[in-house]
Amino acid sequence: MKNQVVLFICLLFLVHTGESLKYTLIGELEVAASASEVWAFFASNDAPKMFVQLLPGLFERIEILEGDGGVGSVLRIVYPAGSVPLTNKEKFVTIDDRRRLKEILQTEGGYLDLGVTNLMESFQITRKGANSCIIKSMINYEVPDDLAANVAPLISIEGLINMAKVAANYIIDSKNKTSSIADM
């Protein structure tokens, strides 16, 4: 089975809550690897470093300011020159092995500086078969009505989908290399 995108869904939900709008962006990627293998990558304390190596065009650098890369860790994300936003701070608020869920809360800078009042990114890994799973990437955010038209076009699920794709490719390539060595 190819490690490319088999299923991709991008949904945008709008919920009007009076003076602000809540948005949810969702992308799904089917992967030819077990849920436990994929989760091990996303749950790893080394995941931030791996993403910088695998996506040099998306991240200039990721600095761990507090913690070790696990729950409670605070990261400073720096994007390449010309990116909007250029930098932000995030906190790993959930790394749940049972639900295979990782949630990252934007705490400073980034889209918050543009008027977003809350922004949470997440990855959830769902078992599909013995050697297949789905990586569900989500962004949930809230923005005041008067800023929504300007901010909404800037926030995209594409970055998280790219992260899911490179993680999937890395895992599958690593498995293939291990299998090739074992076959020798």
Contact map, one row per residue, 1 for C-alpha under 8 A:
1110000000000000000000000000000100000000000000000000000000000000000000000000000000000000000000000000000000000000000000000000000000000000000000000000000000000000000000000000000000000000
1111000000000000000000000000000100000000000000000000000000000000000000000000000000000000000000000000000000000000000000000000000000000000000000000000000000000000000000000000000000000000
1111100000000000000000000000001100000000000000000000000000000000000000000000000000000000000000000000000000000000000000000000000000000000000000000000000000000000000000011001000000000000
0111110000000000000000000000011000000000000000000000000000000000000000000000000000000000000000000000000000000000000000000000000000000000000000000000000000000000000010001000000000000000
0011111100000000000000000000111000000000000000000000000000000000000000000000000000000000000000000000000000000000000000000000000000000000000000000000000000000000000010000000000000000000
0001111100000000000000000000111000000000000000000000000000000000000000000000000000000000000000000000000000000000000000000000000000000000000000000000000000000000000000000000000000000000
0000111110000000000000000001110000000000000000000000000000000000000000000000000000000000000000000000000000000000000000000000000000000000000000000000000000000000000000000000000000000000
0000111111000000000000000011110000000000000000000000000000000000000000000000000000000000000000000000000000000000000000000000000000000000000000000000000000000000000000000000000000000000
0000001111100000000000000111000000000000000000000000000000000000000000000000000000000000000000000000000000000000000000000000000000000000000000000000000000000000000000000000000000000000
0000000111110000000000001111000000000000000000000000000000000000000000000000000000000000000000000000000000000000000000000000000000000000000000000000000000001000000000000000000000000000
0000000011111000000000011110000000000000000000000000000000000000000000000000000000000000000000000000000000000000000000000000000000000000000000000000000000000000000000000000000000000000
0000000001111100000000111100000000000000000000000000000000000000000000000000000000000000000000000000000000000000000000000000000000000000000000000000000000000000000000000000000000000000
0000000000111110000001111000000000000000000000000000000000000000000000000000000000000000000000000000000000000000000000000000000000000000000000000000000000000000000000000000000000000000
0000000000011111000011110000000000000000000000000000000000000000000000000000000000000000000000000000000000000000000000000000000000000000000000000000000000000000000000000000000000000000
0000000000001111100011100000000000000000000000000000000000000000000000000000000000000000000000000000000000000000000000000000000000000000000000000000000000000000000000000000000000000000
0000000000000111111111000000000000000000000000000000000000000000000000000000000000000000000000000000000000000000000000000000000000000000000000000000000000000000000000000000000000000000
0000000000000011111111000000000000000000000000000000000000000000000000000000000000000000000000000000000000000000000000000000000000000000000000000000000000000000000000000000000000000000
0000000000000001111110000000000000000000000000000000000000000000000000000000000000000000000000000000000000000000000000000000000000000000000000000000000000000000000000000000000000000000
0000000000000001111110000000000000000000000000000000000000000000000000000000000000000000000000000000000000000000000000000000000000000000000000011000000000000000000000000000000000000000
0000000000000001111111000000000000000000000000000000000000000000000000000000000000000000000000000000000000000000000000000000000000000000000001111000000000000000000000000000000000000000
0000000000000111111111100000000000000000000000000000000000000000000000000000000000000000000000000000000000000000000000000000000000000000000001111001000000000000000000000000000000000000
0000000000001111100111110000000000000000000000000000000000000000000000000000000000000000000000000000000000000000000000000000000000000000000111100000000000000000000000000000000000000000
0000000000011110000011111000000000000000000000000000000000000000000000000000000000000000000000000000000000000000000000000000000000000000001111000000000000000000000000000000000000000000
0000000000111100000001111100000000000000000000000000000000000000000000000000000000000000000000000000000000000000000000000000000000000000011110000000000000000000000000000000000000000000
0000000001111000000000111110000000000000000000000000000000000000000000000000000000000000000000000000000000000000000000000000000000000000011100000000000000011000000000000000000000000000
0000000011110000000000011111000000000000000000000000000000000000000000000000000000000000000000000000000000000000000000000000000000000001111000000000000000001000000000000000000000000000
0000000111100000000000001111100000000000000000000000000000000000000000000000000000000000000000000000000000000000000000000000000000000001110000000000000000001000100000000000000000000000
0000001111000000000000000111110000000000000000000000000000000000000000000000000000000000000000000000000000000000000000000000000000000111100000000000000000000000100000000000000000000000
0000111100000000000000000011111000000000000000000000000000000000000000000000000000000000000000000000000000000000000000000000000000000111000000000000000000000000100110000000000000000000
0001111100000000000000000001111100000000000000000000000000000000000000000000000000000000000000000000000000000000000000000000000000011110000000000000000000000000000000000000000000000000
0011110000000000000000000000111111000000000000000000000000000000000000000000000000000000000000000000000000000000000000000000000000011110000000000000000000000000000000010000000000000000
1110000000000000000000000000011111000000000000000000000000000000000000000000000000000000000000000000000000000000000000000000000000111000000000000000000000000000000000000001000000000000
0000000000000000000000000000001111101100000000000000000000000000000000000000000000000000000000000000000000000000000000000000000000111000000000000000000000000000000000010011000000000000
0000000000000000000000000000001111111100000000000000000000000000000000000000000000000000000000000000000000000000000000000000001011111000000000000000000000000000000000000000000000000000
0000000000000000000000000000000011111110000000000000000000000000000000000000000000000000000000000000000000000000000000000000111100111100000000000000000000000000000000000000000000000000
0000000000000000000000000000000001111111000000000000000000000000000000000000000000000000000000000000000000000000000000000000000000000000000000000000000000000000000000000000000000000000
0000000000000000000000000000000011111111100000000000000000000000000000000000000000000000000000000000000000000000000000000000000000000000000000000000000000000000000000000010000000000000
0000000000000000000000000000000011111111110000000000000000000000000000000000000000000000000000000000000000000000000000000000100000000000000000000000000000000000000000110010000000000000
0000000000000000000000000000000000111111111000000000000000000000000000000000000000000000000000001001000000000000000000000000100000000000000000000000000000000000000000000000000000000000
0000000000000000000000000000000000011111111100000000000000000000000000000000000000000000000000000000000000000000000000000000000000000000000000000000000000000000000000000000000000000000
0000000000000000000000000000000000001111111100100000000000000000000000000000000000000000000000000000000000000000000000000000000000000000000000000000000000000000000000100010000000000000
0000000000000000000000000000000000000111111100100000000000000000000000000000000000000000000000000000010000000000000000000010000000000000000000000000000000000000000000000000000000000000
0000000000000000000000000000000000000011111110100000000000000000000001000000000000000000000000101000010000000000000000000000000000000000000000000000000000000000000000000000000000000000
0000000000000000000000000000000000000001111111100000000000000000000011000000000000000000000000000000000000000000000000000000000000000000000000000000000000000000000000000000000000000000
0000000000000000000000000000000000000000001111110000000000000000000111000000000000000000000000000000000000000000000000000000000000000000000000000000000000000000000000000000000000000000
0000000000000000000000000000000000000000000111111100000000000000000010000000000000000000000000000000000000000000000000000000000000000000000000000000000000000000000000000000000000000000
0000000000000000000000000000000000000000111111111110000000000000000010000000000000000000000000000000000000000000000000000000000000000000000000000000000000000000000000000000000000000000
0000000000000000000000000000000000000000000011111111000000000100000010000000000000000000000000000000000000000000000000000000000000000000000000000000000000000000000000000000000000000000
0000000000000000000000000000000000000000000001111111100000000100000000000000000000000000000000000000000000000000000000000000000000000000000000000000000000000000000000000000000000000000
0000000000000000000000000000000000000000000001111111110000000000000000000000000000000000000000000000000000000000000000000000000000000000000000000000000000000000000000000000000000000000
0000000000000000000000000000000000000000000000111111111100100000000000000000000000000000000000000000000000000000000000000000000000000000000000000000000000000000001000100000000000000000
0000000000000000000000000000000000000000000000011111111101111100000000000000000000000000000000000000000000000000000000000000000000000000000000000000000000000000000000000000000000000000
0000000000000000000000000000000000000000000000001111111100000000000000000000000000000000000000000000000000000000000000000000000000000000000000000000000000000000000000000000000000000000
0000000000000000000000000000000000000000000000000111111100000000000000000000000000000000000000000000000000000000000000000000000000000000000000000000000000000000000001100000000000000000
0000000000000000000000000000000000000000000000000011111111100000000000000000000000000000000000000000000000000000000000000000000000000000000000000000000000000000001001000000000000000000
0000000000000000000000000000000000000000000000000011111111110000000000000000000000000000000000000000000000000000000000000000000000000000000000000000000000000000000000000000000000000000
0000000000000000000000000000000000000000000000000000001111110000000000000000000100000000000000000000000000000000000000000000000000000000000000000000000000000000000000000000000000000000
0000000000000000000000000000000000000000000000000001001111110000000000000000001100000000000000000000000000000000000000000000000000000000000000000000000000000010000000000000000000000000
0000000000000000000000000000000000000000000000000011001111111100000000000000111100000000000000000000000000000000000000000000000000000000000000000000000000000000000000000000000000000000
0000000000000000000000000000000000000000000000000001000111111100000000000000111100000000000000000000000000000000000000000000000000000000000000000000000000000000000000000000000000000000
0000000000000000000000000000000000000000000000000001000000111110000000000000111000000000000000000000000000000000000000000000000000000000000000000000000000000000000000000000000000000000
0000000000000000000000000000000000000000000000011001000000111111000000000011110000000000000000000000000000000000000000000000000000000000000000000000000000000000000000000000000000000000
0000000000000000000000000000000000000000000000000000000000001111100000000011100000000000000000000000000000000000000000000000000000000000000000000000000000000000000000000000000000000000
0000000000000000000000000000000000000000000000000000000000000111111110001111000000000000000000000000000000000000000000000000000000000000000000000000000000000000000000000000000000000000
0000000000000000000000000000000000000000000000000000000000000011111000001111000000000000000000000000000000000000000000000000000000000000000000000000000000000000000000000000000000000000
0000000000000000000000000000000000000000000000000000000000000001111100011110000000000000000000000000000000000000000000000000000000000000000000000000000000000000000000000000000000000000
0000000000000000000000000000000000000000000000000000000000000001111111111100000000000000000000000000000000000000000000000000000000000000000000000000000000000000000000000000000000000000
0000000000000000000000000000000000000000000010000000000000000001011111001000000000000000000000000000000000000000000000000000000000000000000000000000000000000000000000000000000000000000
0000000000000000000000000000000000000000000111110000000000000001001111101100000000000000000100000000000000000000000000000000000000000000000000000000000000000000000000000000000000000000
0000000000000000000000000000000000000000001110000000000000000000001111111000000000000000000100100000000000000000000000000000000000000000000000000000000000000000000000000000000000000000
0000000000000000000000000000000000000000000000000000000000000000001011111000000000000000001111100000000000000000000000000000000000000000000000000000000000000000000000000000000000000000
0000000000000000000000000000000000000000000000000000000000000000011001111100000000000000001110000000000000000000000000000000000000000000000000000000000000000000000000000000000000000000
0000000000000000000000000000000000000000000000000000000000000001111111111110000000000000001100000000000000000000000000000000000000000000000000000000000000000000000000000000000000000000
0000000000000000000000000000000000000000000000000000000000000001111010011111000000000000111100000000000000000000000000000000000000000000000000000000000000000000000000000000000000000000
0000000000000000000000000000000000000000000000000000000000000111110000001111100000000000111000000000000000000000000000000000000000000000000000000000000000000000000000000000000000000000
0000000000000000000000000000000000000000000000000000000000000111100000000111110000000011110000000000000000000000000000000000000000000000000000000000000000000000000000000000000000000000
0000000000000000000000000000000000000000000000000000000000111110000000000011111000000011110000000000000000000000000000000000000000000000000000000000000000000000000000000000000000000000
0000000000000000000000000000000000000000000000000000000000111100000000000001111100000111000000000000000000000000000000000000000000000000000000000000000000000000000000000000000000000000
0000000000000000000000000000000000000000000000000000000001111000000000000000111110101110000000000000000000000000000000000000000000000000000000000000000000000000000000000000000000000000
0000000000000000000000000000000000000000000000000000000011110000000000000000011111100100000000000000000000000000000000000000000000000000000000000000000000000000000000000000000000000000
0000000000000000000000000000000000000000000000000000000000000000000000000000001111100100000000000000000000000000000000000000000000000000000000000000000000000000000000000000000000000000
0000000000000000000000000000000000000000000000000000000000000000000000000000000111110100000000000000000000000000000000000000000000000000000000000000000000000000000000000000000000000000
0000000000000000000000000000000000000000000000000000000000000000000000000000001111111100000000000000000000000000000000000000000000000000000000000000000000000000000000000000000000000000
0000000000000000000000000000000000000000000000000000000000000000000000000000000001111100000000000000000000000100000000000000000000000000000000000000000001000000000000000000000000000000
0000000000000000000000000000000000000000000000000000000000000000000000000000001000111111000000000000000000001110000000000000000000000000000000000000000000000000000000000000000000000000
0000000000000000000000000000000000000000000000000000000000000000000000000000011111111111000000000000000000000100000000000000000000000000000000000000000000000000000000000000000000000000
0000000000000000000000000000000000000000000000000000000000000000000000000001111000001111100000000000000000001100000000000000000000000000000000000000000000000000000000000000000000000000
0000000000000000000000000000000000000000000000000000000000000000000000000001110000001111110000000000000001111110000000000000000000000000000000000000000000000000000000000000000000000000
0000000000000000000000000000000000000000000000000000000000000000000000000111100000000011111000000000000001111100000000000000000000000000000000000000000000000000000000000000000000000000
0000000000000000000000000000000000000000000000000000000000000000000000000111100000000001111100000000000111110000000000000000000000000000000000000000000000000000000000000000000000000000
0000000000000000000000000000000000000000000000000000000000000000000000111110000000000000111110000000000111100000000000000000000000000000000000000000000000000000000000000000000000000000
0000000000000000000000000000000000000000000000000000000000000000000011111100000000000000011111100000011110000000000000000000000000000000000000000000000000000000000000000000000000000000
0000000000000000000000000000000000000000000000000000000000000000000000110000000000000000001111100000011110000000000000000000000000000000000000000000000000000000000000000000000000000000
0000000000000000000000000000000000000000000000000000000000000000000000100000000000000000000111110000111100000000000000000000000000000000000000000000000000000000000000000000000000000000
0000000000000000000000000000000000000000001000000000000000000000000001100000000000000000000111111001111000000000000000000000000000000000000000000000000000000000000000000000000000000000
0000000000000000000000000000000000000000000000000000000000000000000000000000000000000000000001111111110000000000000000000000000000000000000000000000000000000000000000000000000000000000
0000000000000000000000000000000000000010001000000000000000000000000000000000000000000000000000111111100000000000000000000000000000000000000000000000000000000000000000000000000000000000
0000000000000000000000000000000000000000000000000000000000000000000000000000000000000000000000011111100000000000000000000000000000000000000000000000000000000000000000000000000000000000
0000000000000000000000000000000000000000000000000000000000000000000000000000000000000000000000011111100000000000000000000001100000000000000000000000000000000000000000000000000000000000
0000000000000000000000000000000000000010000000000000000000000000000000000000000000000000000000111111110000000000000000000001110000000000000000000000000000000000000000000000000000000000
0000000000000000000000000000000000000000000000000000000000000000000000000000000000000000000001111111111000000000000000000111100000000000000000000000000000000000000000000000000000000000
0000000000000000000000000000000000000000011000000000000000000000000000000000000000000000000111110001111100000000000000000111000000000000000000000000000000000000000000000000000000000000
0000000000000000000000000000000000000000000000000000000000000000000000000000000000000000000111100000111110000000000000011110000000000000000000000000000000000000000000000000000000000000
0000000000000000000000000000000000000000000000000000000000000000000000000000000000000000011111000000011111000000000000011100000000000000000000000000000000000000000000000000000000000000
0000000000000000000000000000000000000000000000000000000000000000000000000000000000000000011110000000001111100000000000111000000000000000000000000000000000000000000000000000000000000000
0000000000000000000000000000000000000000000000000000000000000000000000000000000000000001111000000000000111111101000001111000000000000000000000000000000000000000000000000000000000000000
0000000000000000000000000000000000000000000000000000000000000000000000000000000000000001111000000000000011111001000000000000000000000000000000000000000000000000000000000000000000000000
0000000000000000000000000000000000000000000000000000000000000000000000000000000000000001110000000000000001111101100000000000000000000000000000000000000000000000000000000000000000000000
0000000000000000000000000000000000000000000000000000000000000000000000000000000000001011100000000000000001111111100000000000000000000000000000000000000000000000000000000000000000000000
0000000000000000000000000000000000000000000000000000000000000000000000000000000000011111100000000000000001011111110000000000000000000000000000000000000000000000000000000000000000000000
0000000000000000000000000000000000000000000000000000000000000000000000000000000000001001000000000000000000001111111100100000000000000000000000000000001000000000000000000000000000000000
0000000000000000000000000000000000000000000000000000000000000000000000000000000000000000000000000000000001111111111111100000000000000000000000000000000000000000000000000000000000000000
0000000000000000000000000000000000000000000000000000000000000000000000000000000000000000000000000000000000011111111100000000000000000000000000000000000000000000000000000000000000000000
0000000000000000000000000000000000000000000000000000000000000000000000000000000000000000000000000000000000000111111100000000000000000000000000000000001000000000000000000000000000000000
0000000000000000000000000000000000000000000000000000000000000000000000000000000000000000000000000000000000000011111110000000000000000000000000110010001000000000000000000000000000000000
0000000000000000000000000000000000000000000000000000000000000000000000000000000000000000000000000000000000000011111111100000000000000000000011110000001000000000000000000000000000000000
0000000000000000000000000000000000000000000000000000000000000000000000000000000000000000000000000000000000000001001111100000000000000000000011110000000000000000000000000000000000000000
0000000000000000000000000000000000000000000000000000000000000000000000000000000000000000000000000000000001000001000111110000000000000000000111100000000000000000000000000000000000000000
0000000000000000000000000000000000000000000000000000000000000000000000000000000000000000000000000000000011000011000111111000000000000000001111000000000000000000000000000000000000000000
0000000000000000000000000000000000000000000000000000000000000000000000000000000000000000000000000000001111000000000001111100000000000000001110000000000000000000000000000000000000000000
0000000000000000000000000000000000000000000000000000000000000000000000000000000000000000000000000000001111000000000000111110000000000000111100000000000000000000000000000000000000000000
0000000000000000000000000000000000000000000000000000000000000000000000000000000000000000000000000000111100000000000000011111000000000001111000000000000000000000000000000000000000000000
0000000000000000000000000000000000000000010000000000000000000000000000000000000000000000000000000000111000000000000000001111100000000011110000000000000000000000000000000000000000000000
0000000000000000000000000000000000000000000000000000000000000000000000000000000000000000000000000011110000000000000000000111110000000011100000000000000000000000000000000000000000000000
0000000000000000000000000000000000100110000000000000000000000000000000000000000000000000000000000011100000000000000000000011111000001111000000000000000000000000000000000000000000000000
0000000000000000000000000000000000100000000000000000000000000000000000000000000000000000000000000001000000000000000000000001111100001111000000000000000000000000000000000000000000000000
0000000000000000000000000000000001100000000000000000000000000000000000000000000000000000000000000000000000000000000000000000111111011100000000000000000000000000000000000000000000000000
0000000000000000000000000000000000100000000000000000000000000000000000000000000000000000000000000000000000000000000000000000011111111100000000000000000000000000000000000000000000000000
0000000000000000000000000000000001000000000000000000000000000000000000000000000000000000000000000000000000000000000000000000001111111000000000000000000000000000000000000000000000000000
0000000000000000000000000000000001000000000000000000000000000000000000000000000000000000000000000000000000000000000000000000001111110000000000000000000000000000000000000000000000000000
0000000000000000000000000000000111100000000000000000000000000000000000000000000000000000000000000000000000000000000000000000000111111000000000000000000000000000000000000000000000000000
0000000000000000000000000000011111100000000000000000000000000000000000000000000000000000000000000000000000000000000000000000001111111100000000000000000000000000000000000000000000000000
0000000000000000000000000000011111100000000000000000000000000000000000000000000000000000000000000000000000000000000000000000111110111110000000000000000000000000000000000000000000000000
0000000000000000000000000001111000100000000000000000000000000000000000000000000000000000000000000000000000000000000000000000111100011111000000000000000000000000000000000000000000000000
0000000000000000000000000001111000000000000000000000000000000000000000000000000000000000000000000000000000000000000000000011110000001111100000000000000000000000000100000000000000000000
0000000000000000000000000111100000000000000000000000000000000000000000000000000000000000000000000000000000000000000000000111110000000111110000000000000000000000000000000000000000000000
0000000000000000000000000111000000000000000000000000000000000000000000000000000000000000000000000000000000000000000000001111000000000011111000000000000000001001100100000000000000000000
0000000000000000000000011110000000000000000000000000000000000000000000000000000000000000000000000000000000000000000000001110000000000001111100000000000000001001000000000000000000000000
0000000000000000000000111100000000000000000000000000000000000000000000000000000000000000000000000000000000000000000000111100000000000000111110000000000000001000000000000000000000000000
0000000000000000000001111000000000000000000000000000000000000000000000000000000000000000000000000000000000000000000001111000000000000000011111000000000000000000000000000000000000000000
0000000000000000000001110000000000000000000000000000000000000000000000000000000000000000000000000000000000000000000111110000000000000000001111100000000000000000000000000000000000000000
0000000000000000000111100000000000000000000000000000000000000000000000000000000000000000000000000000000000000000000111100000000000000000000111110000000000000000000000000000000000000000
0000000000000000000111000000000000000000000000000000000000000000000000000000000000000000000000000000000000000000001111000000000000000000000011111011001000000000000000000000000000000000
0000000000000000001110000000000000000000000000000000000000000000000000000000000000000000000000000000000000000000001110000000000000000000000001111111000000000000000000000000000000000000
0000000000000000001110000000000000000000000000000000000000000000000000000000000000000000000000000000000000000000000000000000000000000000000000111111100000000000000000000000000000000000
0000000000000000000000000000000000000000000000000000000000000000000000000000000000000000000000000000000000000000000000000000000000000000000000011111100000000000000000000000000000000000
0000000000000000000000000000000000000000000000000000000000000000000000000000000000000000000000000000000000000000001000000000000000000000000000111111111000000000000000000000000000000000
0000000000000000000010000000000000000000000000000000000000000000000000000000000000000000000000000000000000000000000000000000000000000000000000111111111100000000000000000000000000000000
0000000000000000000000000000000000000000000000000000000000000000000000000000000000000000000000000000000000000000000000000000000000000000000000001111111110000000000000000000000000000000
0000000000000000000000000000000000000000000000000000000000000000000000000000000000000000000000000000000000000000000000000000000000000000000000000011111111000000000000000000000000000000
0000000000000000000000000000000000000000000000000000000000000000000000000000000000000000000000000000000000000010011100000000000000000000000000100011111111100000000000000000000000000000
0000000000000000000000000000000000000000000000000000000000000000000000000000000000000000000000000000000000000000000000000000000000000000000000000001111111100000000000000000000000000000
0000000000000000000000000000000000000000000000000000000000000000000000000000000000000000000000000000000000000000000000000000000000000000000000000000111111110000000000000000000000000000
0000000000000000000000000000000000000000000000000000000000000000000000000000000000010000000000000000000000000000000000000000000000000000000000000000011111110000000000000000000000000000
0000000000000000000000000000000000000000000000000000000000000000000000000000000000000000000000000000000000000000000000000000000000000000000000000000001111111000000000000000000000000000
0000000000000000000000001000000000000000000000000000000000000000000000000000000000000000000000000000000000000000000000000000000000000000000000000000000011111110000000000000000000000000
0000000001000000000000001110000000000000000000000000000000000000000000000000000000000000000000000000000000000000000000000000000000000000111000000000000000111111100000000000000000000000
0000000000000000000000000000000000000000000000000000000000000000000000000000000000000000000000000000000000000000000000000000000000000000000000000000000000011111110000000000000000000000
0000000000000000000000000000000000000000000000000000000001000000000000000000000000000000000000000000000000000000000000000000000000000000000000000000000000011111111000000000000000000000
0000000000000000000000000000000000000000000000000000000000000000000000000000000000000000000000000000000000000000000000000000000000000000110000000000000000001111111100000000000000000000
0000000000000000000000000011100000000000000000000000000000000000000000000000000000000000000000000000000000000000000000000000000000000000100000000000000000001111111110000000000000000000
0000000000000000000000000000000000000000000000000000000000000000000000000000000000000000000000000000000000000000000000000000000000000000000000000000000000000111111111000000000000000000
0000000000000000000000000000000000000000000000000010001000000000000000000000000000000000000000000000000000000000000000000000000000000000000000000000000000000011111111100000000000000000
0000000000000000000000000000100000000000000000000000000000000000000000000000000000000000000000000000000000000000000000000000000000000010100000000000000000000001111111110000000000000000
0001100000000000000000000000100000000000000000000000000000000000000000000000000000000000000000000000000000000000000000000000000000000000000000000000000000000000111111111000000000000000
0000000000000000000000000000000000000000000000000000011000000000000000000000000000000000000000000000000000000000000000000000000000000000000000000000000000000000011111111100000000000000
0000000000000000000000000000000000000100100000000010010000000000000000000000000000000000000000000000000000000000000000000000000000000000000000000000000000000000001111111110000000000000
0010000000000000000000000000001010000100000000000000000000000000000000000000000000000000000000000000000000000000000000000000000000000000000000000000000000000000000111111111000000000000
0011000000000000000000000000000000000000000000000000000000000000000000000000000000000000000000000000000000000000000000000000000000000000000000000000000000000000000011111111100000000000
0000000000000000000000000000000000000000000000000000000000000000000000000000000000000000000000000000000000000000000000000000000000000000000000000000000000000000000001111111110000000000
0000000000000000000000000000000010001100100000000000000000000000000000000000000000000000000000000000000000000000000000000000000000000000000000000000000000000000000000111111111000000000
0010000000000000000000000000000110000000000000000000000000000000000000000000000000000000000000000000000000000000000000000000000000000000000000000000000000000000000000011111111100000000
0000000000000000000000000000000000000000000000000000000000000000000000000000000000000000000000000000000000000000000000000000000000000000000000000000000000000000000000001111111110000000
0000000000000000000000000000000000000000000000000000000000000000000000000000000000000000000000000000000000000000000000000000000000000000000000000000000000000000000000000111111111000000
0000000000000000000000000000000000000000000000000000000000000000000000000000000000000000000000000000000000000000000000000000000000000000000000000000000000000000000000000011111111100000
0000000000000000000000000000000000000000000000000000000000000000000000000000000000000000000000000000000000000000000000000000000000000000000000000000000000000000000000000001111111110000
0000000000000000000000000000000000000000000000000000000000000000000000000000000000000000000000000000000000000000000000000000000000000000000000000000000000000000000000000000111111111000
0000000000000000000000000000000000000000000000000000000000000000000000000000000000000000000000000000000000000000000000000000000000000000000000000000000000000000000000000000011111111100
0000000000000000000000000000000000000000000000000000000000000000000000000000000000000000000000000000000000000000000000000000000000000000000000000000000000000000000000000000001111111110
0000000000000000000000000000000000000000000000000000000000000000000000000000000000000000000000000000000000000000000000000000000000000000000000000000000000000000000000000000000111111111
0000000000000000000000000000000000000000000000000000000000000000000000000000000000000000000000000000000000000000000000000000000000000000000000000000000000000000000000000000000011111111
0000000000000000000000000000000000000000000000000000000000000000000000000000000000000000000000000000000000000000000000000000000000000000000000000000000000000000000000000000000001111111
0000000000000000000000000000000000000000000000000000000000000000000000000000000000000000000000000000000000000000000000000000000000000000000000000000000000000000000000000000000000111111
0000000000000000000000000000000000000000000000000000000000000000000000000000000000000000000000000000000000000000000000000000000000000000000000000000000000000000000000000000000000011111
